[in-house]
Amino acid sequence: MSQFLISSVALVGALVAALADGHRAVVLASAAVGVGLAPAALAVGGAPEAAVPLLAAVAALLAGPLSRRLAERLPGVPGLHPLVPVVSPRGGLFGPRSVRVAAAVLALPAASWVSLNVEVGGVATAHGVIFAAAFSWLVGAARLLLSRTVEDLAVGAAVVGVAGGVSWTVQEGPGALGAAVLLAVLAPAAAATAGWLAGRHRRGLTPGRPGAAAKAAP
Amino acid sequence: MTPLGVAGVWLVSGIGSALLLPRVRRRRLAWVVPALAAASALLVGSTSAWSGRAGSGETVSALTLGRPAIGLLAAAGLAVAAALALSPVLDGGEVLCLGMVGAAVTLLLAASTPLVYGLAACLALAALSIRWIGAAPGPGTLAAGRVGGLGAAAVVGAAAFVPPAGGAFEPRAVLGGSLLVAGIAAMLGLVPLGGWLAGAAASLRGIDLVPWVLLLAPALVVTSGVLSAGLVVGGQIPFNNVLLVLGLVSATYGAFRALRCDPGARYARVVIADLALAAAGTGTYHAIGRSGSLVIVLSHLLTAPLLLHPARPGLGRQRRVAWLALTGVPPTPAFWGRFLVLLGAFAASPLAGAAALLAVALLFFASVGALTAPEGAPGATGLAAGRATRWLGWAVALLAIALGLAPQAAARAVFG
């Protein structure tokens, strides 16, 4: 597979993860990074290794809404909703999403340097694969650092988990399935946690859900 | 008993207690969870000297708890039990966080690869962040997730780049070692100078700080030496130098801030500074400095259960004895710990020694200030301690003093 194609797919996936917001952000980011990194895992590992990020995305897709539904069946408890910003946003020229995009742009040269100068595993020439894993990890790290809500932290953890799993596959090659799965499990775990907290700490309506404002009106 | 079994005891008993104890109105029995976990750690059989090695030559191999890890888990479990028993108020949620962090710390201590180490750190930080942000939403607690989480992510990222112990010192080793040390420094609060921890400590109750002070931070201090030893030869010195410099700067800054803060918040500042000094001791790359780190960790395992909580009637004298143990006057345990770190720092470099001396002097004045502060200082609660609590307070305080009489023997008994 073309290294350019591998890195391009990962770039798009990571950018989607950087932009994802709202109550489906963890699921969307996990799916985007999972799909984006699957070609990289396929190139260095094989079909089983490529299935890991994809399955992580599917598991996140199921775990998030499922845990939310489960939590909503229980009596609500007071607490911070994962979508409510922990710190009130300061008025500024750029919003949080723009800042994340700027961080992703800064991550581009860093990931390129890693892919060109660091030899990982037996894929010295597979620069695209290394770029894919490094860029996705950097985007996850940036999301963690720039987070304003618990949901943001969950997105960061999910992206770092999937990217870490693929990095490990790049390092170890075929046969590192167990470790890659262990890390990729962070994605569904983060989705389930965010969903659970949203369900438990519901406040009538979820901020960010389409139509919330209309439903909130008397 | 296996390491997974110990982690399971932490997790299952933590979840079970969080669900059960509030329903039967027995929240005060939460101390049973860490006590059980401490007992289960003692049932783990081990012959190895240390818990594991760094290097990604192996995939997820069997988890093994070395002798120091078993000792730390048992001592920390008992310290957490004492902290829960001495807490004036429990809301029932603390034990859930403690169970999760305890399970993650067990895995962290048992990890033989940076990957499992990083994953365990991620889980611990996630549990801690959710608890802290939920308990007191604010920039300080959010920073636990931001900076602490980034540290855990850095260790996860390092896993792919840390070469096996016999590898060459090339860009990959530099990147792996840098990510590893940056991750540990961030999780220990050395970056940015203890800032995220101090911010969180200012807004949280003492009992909420227990998972970091008594479980995660000691585990990180103890294992940083193991991780360093597993790096390639050229990578060990930079790794330790970073820990030394960041540790000394954070310890000095933390001790300075401890001098200026009110007595109610002083212990949190002192423990952050002291643990930074312990990290610097690990970074001295000398056995004597590392011994000092272990003694500092032990000192806080014995004093934190009393001093993390606000002052309350009935525990004033016990708290003063605990503060006395932290002053650094010979033969208190803090004296031995800081003195050994000081020796290690001077052995590493005279400049490092001078910085360590400044930090130790500031810590001395901060502790003496707390010792001589009048009772009923800001932060005091009106809840009087019962007789059992007072006796437990005396036991903890006197054990802390006793540690100073035989620090090396105590460290050997705990860490092997």
Chai-1 contact restraints between the chains, C-beta under 6 A:
chainA,res_idxA,chainB,res_idxB,connection_type,confidence,min_distance_angstrom,max_distance_angstrom,comment,restraint_id
A,G79,B,G134,contact,1.0,0.0,6.0,A-B,restraint_1
A,L80,B,G134,contact,1.0,0.0,6.0,A-B,restraint_2
A,L80,B,P137,contact,1.0,0.0,6.0,A-B,restraint_3
A,V86,B,I133,contact,1.0,0.0,6.0,A-B,restraint_4
A,V86,B,P137,contact,1.0,0.0,6.0,A-B,restraint_5
A,V86,B,L142,contact,1.0,0.0,6.0,A-B,restraint_6
A,V87,B,P139,contact,1.0,0.0,6.0,A-B,restraint_7
A,V87,B,L142,contact,1.0,0.0,6.0,A-B,restraint_8
A,N117,B,P171,contact,1.0,0.0,6.0,A-B,restraint_9
A,V118,B,P171,contact,1.0,0.0,6.0,A-B,restraint_10
A,V118,B,R172,contact,1.0,0.0,6.0,A-B,restraint_11
A,V118,B,L175,contact,1.0,0.0,6.0,A-B,restraint_12
A,E119,B,R172,contact,1.0,0.0,6.0,A-B,restraint_13
A,W137,B,G157,contact,1.0,0.0,6.0,A-B,restraint_14
A,A141,B,L150,contact,1.0,0.0,6.0,A-B,restraint_15
A,A141,B,A153,contact,1.0,0.0,6.0,A-B,restraint_16
A,L144,B,G149,contact,1.0,0.0,6.0,A-B,restraint_17
A,L144,B,L150,contact,1.0,0.0,6.0,A-B,restraint_18
A,L144,B,A153,contact,1.0,0.0,6.0,A-B,restraint_19
A,L145,B,R146,contact,1.0,0.0,6.0,A-B,restraint_20
A,L145,B,L150,contact,1.0,0.0,6.0,A-B,restraint_21
A,S147,B,R146,contact,1.0,0.0,6.0,A-B,restraint_22
A,L153,B,G145,contact,1.0,0.0,6.0,A-B,restraint_23
A,V160,B,A153,contact,1.0,0.0,6.0,A-B,restraint_24
A,V160,B,V156,contact,1.0,0.0,6.0,A-B,restraint_25
A,G164,B,V156,contact,1.0,0.0,6.0,A-B,restraint_26
A,S167,B,A160,contact,1.0,0.0,6.0,A-B,restraint_27
A,W168,B,L115,contact,1.0,0.0,6.0,A-B,restraint_28
A,W168,B,A160,contact,1.0,0.0,6.0,A-B,restraint_29
A,Q171,B,S56,contact,1.0,0.0,6.0,A-B,restraint_30
A,Q171,B,A160,contact,1.0,0.0,6.0,A-B,restraint_31
A,A176,B,T59,contact,1.0,0.0,6.0,A-B,restraint_32
A,G178,B,V60,contact,1.0,0.0,6.0,A-B,restraint_33
A,A179,B,T59,contact,1.0,0.0,6.0,A-B,restraint_34
A,A179,B,V60,contact,1.0,0.0,6.0,A-B,restraint_35
A,A179,B,L115,contact,1.0,0.0,6.0,A-B,restraint_36
A,L182,B,L119,contact,1.0,0.0,6.0,A-B,restraint_37
